[in-house]
Amino acid sequence: MDIVRLIFSVILPPLGVFLQVGIGPQFWINILLTLLGYLPGIIHAVWIIAKR
């Protein structure tokens, strides 16, 4: 399942974070980072998935 989350994290970072932690602070942080720049959103999403 982690591979699917990582694929979603590259395509749409908030979706990967949502699948990992649901709607919470990390989800909203990822949306903000993705809006500020696509790459920071991807890095944050991969970090969240790898951390758990």
mmCIF file of the N, C-alpha and C atoms, coordinates in Angstrom:
data_MODEL
# 
_entry.id   MODEL 
# 
loop_
_atom_site.group_PDB 
_atom_site.id 
_atom_site.type_symbol 
_atom_site.label_atom_id 
_atom_site.label_alt_id 
_atom_site.label_comp_id 
_atom_site.label_asym_id 
_atom_site.label_entity_id 
_atom_site.label_seq_id 
_atom_site.pdbx_PDB_ins_code 
_atom_site.Cartn_x 
_atom_site.Cartn_y 
_atom_site.Cartn_z 
_atom_site.occupancy 
_atom_site.B_iso_or_equiv 
_atom_site.pdbx_formal_charge 
_atom_site.auth_seq_id 
_atom_site.auth_comp_id 
_atom_site.auth_asym_id 
_atom_site.auth_atom_id 
_atom_site.pdbx_PDB_model_num 
ATOM 1   N N  . MET A 1 1  ? 0.820  -1.198 0.000  1.00 0.00 ? 1  MET A N  1 
ATOM 2   C CA . MET A 1 1  ? 0.000  0.000  0.000  1.00 0.00 ? 1  MET A CA 1 
ATOM 3   C C  . MET A 1 1  ? 0.861  1.258  0.000  1.00 0.00 ? 1  MET A C  1 
ATOM 4   N N  . ASP A 1 2  ? 2.070  1.176  0.590  1.00 0.00 ? 2  ASP A N  1 
ATOM 5   C CA . ASP A 1 2  ? 2.939  2.350  0.597  1.00 0.00 ? 2  ASP A CA 1 
ATOM 6   C C  . ASP A 1 2  ? 3.355  2.764  -0.808 1.00 0.00 ? 2  ASP A C  1 
ATOM 7   N N  . ILE A 1 3  ? 3.511  1.816  -1.696 1.00 0.00 ? 3  ILE A N  1 
ATOM 8   C CA . ILE A 1 3  ? 3.904  2.152  -3.072 1.00 0.00 ? 3  ILE A CA 1 
ATOM 9   C C  . ILE A 1 3  ? 2.788  2.939  -3.748 1.00 0.00 ? 3  ILE A C  1 
ATOM 10  N N  . VAL A 1 4  ? 1.544  2.551  -3.514 1.00 0.00 ? 4  VAL A N  1 
ATOM 11  C CA . VAL A 1 4  ? 0.411  3.286  -4.082 1.00 0.00 ? 4  VAL A CA 1 
ATOM 12  C C  . VAL A 1 4  ? 0.383  4.709  -3.526 1.00 0.00 ? 4  VAL A C  1 
ATOM 13  N N  . ARG A 1 5  ? 0.619  4.851  -2.233 1.00 0.00 ? 5  ARG A N  1 
ATOM 14  C CA . ARG A 1 5  ? 0.645  6.189  -1.622 1.00 0.00 ? 5  ARG A CA 1 
ATOM 15  C C  . ARG A 1 5  ? 1.773  7.039  -2.196 1.00 0.00 ? 5  ARG A C  1 
ATOM 16  N N  . LEU A 1 6  ? 2.920  6.431  -2.417 1.00 0.00 ? 6  LEU A N  1 
ATOM 17  C CA . LEU A 1 6  ? 4.045  7.183  -2.999 1.00 0.00 ? 6  LEU A CA 1 
ATOM 18  C C  . LEU A 1 6  ? 3.738  7.628  -4.419 1.00 0.00 ? 6  LEU A C  1 
ATOM 19  N N  . ILE A 1 7  ? 3.084  6.776  -5.186 1.00 0.00 ? 7  ILE A N  1 
ATOM 20  C CA . ILE A 1 7  ? 2.706  7.155  -6.556 1.00 0.00 ? 7  ILE A CA 1 
ATOM 21  C C  . ILE A 1 7  ? 1.722  8.325  -6.513 1.00 0.00 ? 7  ILE A C  1 
ATOM 22  N N  . PHE A 1 8  ? 0.714  8.236  -5.629 1.00 0.00 ? 8  PHE A N  1 
ATOM 23  C CA . PHE A 1 8  ? -0.227 9.341  -5.489 1.00 0.00 ? 8  PHE A CA 1 
ATOM 24  C C  . PHE A 1 8  ? 0.466  10.607 -5.004 1.00 0.00 ? 8  PHE A C  1 
ATOM 25  N N  . SER A 1 9  ? 1.507  10.456 -4.186 1.00 0.00 ? 9  SER A N  1 
ATOM 26  C CA . SER A 1 9  ? 2.233  11.619 -3.675 1.00 0.00 ? 9  SER A CA 1 
ATOM 27  C C  . SER A 1 9  ? 2.972  12.361 -4.763 1.00 0.00 ? 9  SER A C  1 
ATOM 28  N N  . VAL A 1 10 ? 3.421  11.651 -5.761 1.00 0.00 ? 10 VAL A N  1 
ATOM 29  C CA . VAL A 1 10 ? 4.118  12.303 -6.873 1.00 0.00 ? 10 VAL A CA 1 
ATOM 30  C C  . VAL A 1 10 ? 3.104  12.955 -7.810 1.00 0.00 ? 10 VAL A C  1 
ATOM 31  N N  . ILE A 1 11 ? 1.982  12.287 -8.027 1.00 0.00 ? 11 ILE A N  1 
ATOM 32  C CA . ILE A 1 11 ? 0.968  12.827 -8.937 1.00 0.00 ? 11 ILE A CA 1 
ATOM 33  C C  . ILE A 1 11 ? 0.202  13.974 -8.276 1.00 0.00 ? 11 ILE A C  1 
ATOM 34  N N  . LEU A 1 12 ? -0.291 13.740 -7.059 1.00 0.00 ? 12 LEU A N  1 
ATOM 35  C CA . LEU A 1 12 ? -1.076 14.729 -6.327 1.00 0.00 ? 12 LEU A CA 1 
ATOM 36  C C  . LEU A 1 12 ? -0.733 14.606 -4.844 1.00 0.00 ? 12 LEU A C  1 
ATOM 37  N N  . PRO A 1 13 ? 0.234  15.395 -4.375 1.00 0.00 ? 13 PRO A N  1 
ATOM 38  C CA . PRO A 1 13 ? 0.756  15.229 -3.014 1.00 0.00 ? 13 PRO A CA 1 
ATOM 39  C C  . PRO A 1 13 ? -0.286 15.222 -1.891 1.00 0.00 ? 13 PRO A C  1 
ATOM 40  N N  . PRO A 1 14 ? -1.292 16.105 -1.897 1.00 0.00 ? 14 PRO A N  1 
ATOM 41  C CA . PRO A 1 14 ? -2.258 16.047 -0.785 1.00 0.00 ? 14 PRO A CA 1 
ATOM 42  C C  . PRO A 1 14 ? -3.040 14.724 -0.725 1.00 0.00 ? 14 PRO A C  1 
ATOM 43  N N  . LEU A 1 15 ? -3.240 14.085 -1.853 1.00 0.00 ? 15 LEU A N  1 
ATOM 44  C CA . LEU A 1 15 ? -3.949 12.805 -1.848 1.00 0.00 ? 15 LEU A CA 1 
ATOM 45  C C  . LEU A 1 15 ? -3.130 11.733 -1.138 1.00 0.00 ? 15 LEU A C  1 
ATOM 46  N N  . GLY A 1 16 ? -1.839 11.696 -1.373 1.00 0.00 ? 16 GLY A N  1 
ATOM 47  C CA . GLY A 1 16 ? -0.975 10.740 -0.686 1.00 0.00 ? 16 GLY A CA 1 
ATOM 48  C C  . GLY A 1 16 ? -0.969 10.952 0.819  1.00 0.00 ? 16 GLY A C  1 
ATOM 49  N N  . VAL A 1 17 ? -0.943 12.213 1.246  1.00 0.00 ? 17 VAL A N  1 
ATOM 50  C CA . VAL A 1 17 ? -0.969 12.515 2.676  1.00 0.00 ? 17 VAL A CA 1 
ATOM 51  C C  . VAL A 1 17 ? -2.332 12.161 3.257  1.00 0.00 ? 17 VAL A C  1 
ATOM 52  N N  . PHE A 1 18 ? -3.397 12.450 2.530  1.00 0.00 ? 18 PHE A N  1 
ATOM 53  C CA . PHE A 1 18 ? -4.736 12.110 3.000  1.00 0.00 ? 18 PHE A CA 1 
ATOM 54  C C  . PHE A 1 18 ? -4.885 10.606 3.204  1.00 0.00 ? 18 PHE A C  1 
ATOM 55  N N  . LEU A 1 19 ? -4.369 9.814  2.282  1.00 0.00 ? 19 LEU A N  1 
ATOM 56  C CA . LEU A 1 19 ? -4.453 8.361  2.424  1.00 0.00 ? 19 LEU A CA 1 
ATOM 57  C C  . LEU A 1 19 ? -3.650 7.866  3.622  1.00 0.00 ? 19 LEU A C  1 
ATOM 58  N N  . GLN A 1 20 ? -2.613 8.585  4.002  1.00 0.00 ? 20 GLN A N  1 
ATOM 59  C CA . GLN A 1 20 ? -1.774 8.164  5.128  1.00 0.00 ? 20 GLN A CA 1 
ATOM 60  C C  . GLN A 1 20 ? -2.337 8.614  6.474  1.00 0.00 ? 20 GLN A C  1 
ATOM 61  N N  . VAL A 1 21 ? -2.707 9.889  6.590  1.00 0.00 ? 21 VAL A N  1 
ATOM 62  C CA . VAL A 1 21 ? -3.079 10.431 7.906  1.00 0.00 ? 21 VAL A CA 1 
ATOM 63  C C  . VAL A 1 21 ? -4.510 10.952 7.983  1.00 0.00 ? 21 VAL A C  1 
ATOM 64  N N  . GLY A 1 22 ? -5.222 11.020 6.888  1.00 0.00 ? 22 GLY A N  1 
ATOM 65  C CA . GLY A 1 22 ? -6.570 11.583 6.905  1.00 0.00 ? 22 GLY A CA 1 
ATOM 66  C C  . GLY A 1 22 ? -6.515 13.099 6.905  1.00 0.00 ? 22 GLY A C  1 
ATOM 67  N N  . ILE A 1 23 ? -7.654 13.702 7.235  1.00 0.00 ? 23 ILE A N  1 
ATOM 68  C CA . ILE A 1 23 ? -7.700 15.172 7.270  1.00 0.00 ? 23 ILE A CA 1 
ATOM 69  C C  . ILE A 1 23 ? -7.252 15.617 8.651  1.00 0.00 ? 23 ILE A C  1 
ATOM 70  N N  . GLY A 1 24 ? -6.087 16.201 8.683  1.00 0.00 ? 24 GLY A N  1 
ATOM 71  C CA . GLY A 1 24 ? -5.497 16.682 9.921  1.00 0.00 ? 24 GLY A CA 1 
ATOM 72  C C  . GLY A 1 24 ? -4.518 17.788 9.605  1.00 0.00 ? 24 GLY A C  1 
ATOM 73  N N  . PRO A 1 25 ? -3.721 18.175 10.573 1.00 0.00 ? 25 PRO A N  1 
ATOM 74  C CA . PRO A 1 25 ? -2.775 19.275 10.348 1.00 0.00 ? 25 PRO A CA 1 
ATOM 75  C C  . PRO A 1 25 ? -1.777 18.990 9.218  1.00 0.00 ? 25 PRO A C  1 
ATOM 76  N N  . GLN A 1 26 ? -1.293 17.755 9.132  1.00 0.00 ? 26 GLN A N  1 
ATOM 77  C CA . GLN A 1 26 ? -0.319 17.432 8.086  1.00 0.00 ? 26 GLN A CA 1 
ATOM 78  C C  . GLN A 1 26 ? -0.940 17.557 6.694  1.00 0.00 ? 26 GLN A C  1 
ATOM 79  N N  . PHE A 1 27 ? -2.205 17.221 6.566  1.00 0.00 ? 27 PHE A N  1 
ATOM 80  C CA . PHE A 1 27 ? -2.909 17.352 5.288  1.00 0.00 ? 27 PHE A CA 1 
ATOM 81  C C  . PHE A 1 27 ? -2.973 18.814 4.856  1.00 0.00 ? 27 PHE A C  1 
ATOM 82  N N  . TRP A 1 28 ? -3.348 19.698 5.785  1.00 0.00 ? 28 TRP A N  1 
ATOM 83  C CA . TRP A 1 28 ? -3.474 21.115 5.454  1.00 0.00 ? 28 TRP A CA 1 
ATOM 84  C C  . TRP A 1 28 ? -2.111 21.751 5.187  1.00 0.00 ? 28 TRP A C  1 
ATOM 85  N N  . ILE A 1 29 ? -1.091 21.319 5.917  1.00 0.00 ? 29 ILE A N  1 
ATOM 86  C CA . ILE A 1 29 ? 0.265  21.804 5.651  1.00 0.00 ? 29 ILE A CA 1 
ATOM 87  C C  . ILE A 1 29 ? 0.691  21.400 4.252  1.00 0.00 ? 29 ILE A C  1 
ATOM 88  N N  . ASN A 1 30 ? 0.352  20.171 3.858  1.00 0.00 ? 30 ASN A N  1 
ATOM 89  C CA . ASN A 1 30 ? 0.734  19.708 2.530  1.00 0.00 ? 30 ASN A CA 1 
ATOM 90  C C  . ASN A 1 30 ? 0.004  20.470 1.434  1.00 0.00 ? 30 ASN A C  1 
ATOM 91  N N  . ILE A 1 31 ? -1.257 20.786 1.651  1.00 0.00 ? 31 ILE A N  1 
ATOM 92  C CA . ILE A 1 31 ? -1.981 21.592 0.656  1.00 0.00 ? 31 ILE A CA 1 
ATOM 93  C C  . ILE A 1 31 ? -1.319 22.952 0.504  1.00 0.00 ? 31 ILE A C  1 
ATOM 94  N N  . LEU A 1 32 ? -0.958 23.565 1.619  1.00 0.00 ? 32 LEU A N  1 
ATOM 95  C CA . LEU A 1 32 ? -0.291 24.870 1.571  1.00 0.00 ? 32 LEU A CA 1 
ATOM 96  C C  . LEU A 1 32 ? 1.045  24.775 0.837  1.00 0.00 ? 32 LEU A C  1 
ATOM 97  N N  . LEU A 1 33 ? 1.841  23.756 1.157  1.00 0.00 ? 33 LEU A N  1 
ATOM 98  C CA . LEU A 1 33 ? 3.136  23.595 0.489  1.00 0.00 ? 33 LEU A CA 1 
ATOM 99  C C  . LEU A 1 33 ? 2.968  23.318 -1.002 1.00 0.00 ? 33 LEU A C  1 
ATOM 100 N N  . THR A 1 34 ? 1.949  22.550 -1.363 1.00 0.00 ? 34 THR A N  1 
ATOM 101 C CA . THR A 1 34 ? 1.717  22.259 -2.773 1.00 0.00 ? 34 THR A CA 1 
ATOM 102 C C  . THR A 1 34 ? 1.293  23.516 -3.521 1.00 0.00 ? 34 THR A C  1 
ATOM 103 N N  . LEU A 1 35 ? 0.502  24.357 -2.883 1.00 0.00 ? 35 LEU A N  1 
ATOM 104 C CA . LEU A 1 35 ? 0.103  25.608 -3.526 1.00 0.00 ? 35 LEU A CA 1 
ATOM 105 C C  . LEU A 1 35 ? 1.282  26.569 -3.682 1.00 0.00 ? 35 LEU A C  1 
ATOM 106 N N  . LEU A 1 36 ? 2.203  26.547 -2.709 1.00 0.00 ? 36 LEU A N  1 
ATOM 107 C CA . LEU A 1 36 ? 3.370  27.423 -2.785 1.00 0.00 ? 36 LEU A CA 1 
ATOM 108 C C  . LEU A 1 36 ? 4.397  26.927 -3.800 1.00 0.00 ? 36 LEU A C  1 
ATOM 109 N N  . GLY A 1 37 ? 4.408  25.636 -4.024 1.00 0.00 ? 37 GLY A N  1 
ATOM 110 C CA . GLY A 1 37 ? 5.330  25.045 -4.991 1.00 0.00 ? 37 GLY A CA 1 
ATOM 111 C C  . GLY A 1 37 ? 5.120  23.550 -5.020 1.00 0.00 ? 37 GLY A C  1 
ATOM 112 N N  . TYR A 1 38 ? 5.085  23.008 -6.188 1.00 0.00 ? 38 TYR A N  1 
ATOM 113 C CA . TYR A 1 38 ? 4.768  21.589 -6.330 1.00 0.00 ? 38 TYR A CA 1 
ATOM 114 C C  . TYR A 1 38 ? 5.815  20.697 -5.664 1.00 0.00 ? 38 TYR A C  1 
ATOM 115 N N  . LEU A 1 39 ? 7.082  21.032 -5.816 1.00 0.00 ? 39 LEU A N  1 
ATOM 116 C CA . LEU A 1 39 ? 8.162  20.219 -5.263 1.00 0.00 ? 39 LEU A CA 1 
ATOM 117 C C  . LEU A 1 39 ? 8.141  20.160 -3.729 1.00 0.00 ? 39 LEU A C  1 
ATOM 118 N N  . PRO A 1 40 ? 7.943  21.278 -3.012 1.00 0.00 ? 40 PRO A N  1 
ATOM 119 C CA . PRO A 1 40 ? 7.848  21.162 -1.552 1.00 0.00 ? 40 PRO A CA 1 
ATOM 120 C C  . PRO A 1 40 ? 6.693  20.267 -1.101 1.00 0.00 ? 40 PRO A C  1 
ATOM 121 N N  . GLY A 1 41 ? 5.592  20.279 -1.835 1.00 0.00 ? 41 GLY A N  1 
ATOM 122 C CA . GLY A 1 41 ? 4.467  19.404 -1.512 1.00 0.00 ? 41 GLY A CA 1 
ATOM 123 C C  . GLY A 1 41 ? 4.826  17.940 -1.675 1.00 0.00 ? 41 GLY A C  1 
ATOM 124 N N  . ILE A 1 42 ? 5.571  17.620 -2.731 1.00 0.00 ? 42 ILE A N  1 
ATOM 125 C CA . ILE A 1 42 ? 5.997  16.236 -2.956 1.00 0.00 ? 42 ILE A CA 1 
ATOM 126 C C  . ILE A 1 42 ? 6.960  15.788 -1.866 1.00 0.00 ? 42 ILE A C  1 
ATOM 127 N N  . ILE A 1 43 ? 7.912  16.636 -1.526 1.00 0.00 ? 43 ILE A N  1 
ATOM 128 C CA . ILE A 1 43 ? 8.896  16.287 -0.495 1.00 0.00 ? 43 ILE A CA 1 
ATOM 129 C C  . ILE A 1 43 ? 8.199  16.048 0.843  1.00 0.00 ? 43 ILE A C  1 
ATOM 130 N N  . HIS A 1 44 ? 7.285  16.915 1.202  1.00 0.00 ? 44 HIS A N  1 
ATOM 131 C CA . HIS A 1 44 ? 6.555  16.757 2.460  1.00 0.00 ? 44 HIS A CA 1 
ATOM 132 C C  . HIS A 1 44 ? 5.723  15.471 2.445  1.00 0.00 ? 44 HIS A C  1 
ATOM 133 N N  . ALA A 1 45 ? 5.048  15.181 1.353  1.00 0.00 ? 45 ALA A N  1 
ATOM 134 C CA . ALA A 1 45 ? 4.210  13.986 1.269  1.00 0.00 ? 45 ALA A CA 1 
ATOM 135 C C  . ALA A 1 45 ? 5.049  12.715 1.387  1.00 0.00 ? 45 ALA A C  1 
ATOM 136 N N  . VAL A 1 46 ? 6.169  12.663 0.701  1.00 0.00 ? 46 VAL A N  1 
ATOM 137 C CA . VAL A 1 46 ? 7.038  11.491 0.783  1.00 0.00 ? 46 VAL A CA 1 
ATOM 138 C C  . VAL A 1 46 ? 7.591  11.345 2.188  1.00 0.00 ? 46 VAL A C  1 
ATOM 139 N N  . TRP A 1 47 ? 7.928  12.461 2.823  1.00 0.00 ? 47 TRP A N  1 
ATOM 140 C CA . TRP A 1 47 ? 8.433  12.418 4.200  1.00 0.00 ? 47 TRP A CA 1 
ATOM 141 C C  . TRP A 1 47 ? 7.380  11.865 5.158  1.00 0.00 ? 47 TRP A C  1 
ATOM 142 N N  . ILE A 1 48 ? 6.134  12.316 5.021  1.00 0.00 ? 48 ILE A N  1 
ATOM 143 C CA . ILE A 1 48 ? 5.052  11.837 5.884  1.00 0.00 ? 48 ILE A CA 1 
ATOM 144 C C  . ILE A 1 48 ? 4.835  10.332 5.690  1.00 0.00 ? 48 ILE A C  1 
ATOM 145 N N  . ILE A 1 49 ? 4.855  9.879  4.455  1.00 0.00 ? 49 ILE A N  1 
ATOM 146 C CA . ILE A 1 49 ? 4.624  8.456  4.179  1.00 0.00 ? 49 ILE A CA 1 
ATOM 147 C C  . ILE A 1 49 ? 5.794  7.612  4.673  1.00 0.00 ? 49 ILE A C  1 
ATOM 148 N N  . ALA A 1 50 ? 7.008  8.092  4.478  1.00 0.00 ? 50 ALA A N  1 
ATOM 149 C CA . ALA A 1 50 ? 8.187  7.317  4.912  1.00 0.00 ? 50 ALA A CA 1 
ATOM 150 C C  . ALA A 1 50 ? 8.329  7.289  6.434  1.00 0.00 ? 50 ALA A C  1 
ATOM 151 N N  . LYS A 1 51 ? 7.838  8.334  7.087  1.00 0.00 ? 51 LYS A N  1 
ATOM 152 C CA . LYS A 1 51 ? 7.965  8.426  8.541  1.00 0.00 ? 51 LYS A CA 1 
ATOM 153 C C  . LYS A 1 51 ? 7.086  7.406  9.247  1.00 0.00 ? 51 LYS A C  1 
ATOM 154 N N  . ARG A 1 52 ? 5.960  7.041  8.669  1.00 0.00 ? 52 ARG A N  1 
ATOM 155 C CA . ARG A 1 52 ? 5.022  6.125  9.344  1.00 0.00 ? 52 ARG A CA 1 
ATOM 156 C C  . ARG A 1 52 ? 5.151  4.745  8.822  1.00 0.00 ? 52 ARG A C  1 
# 
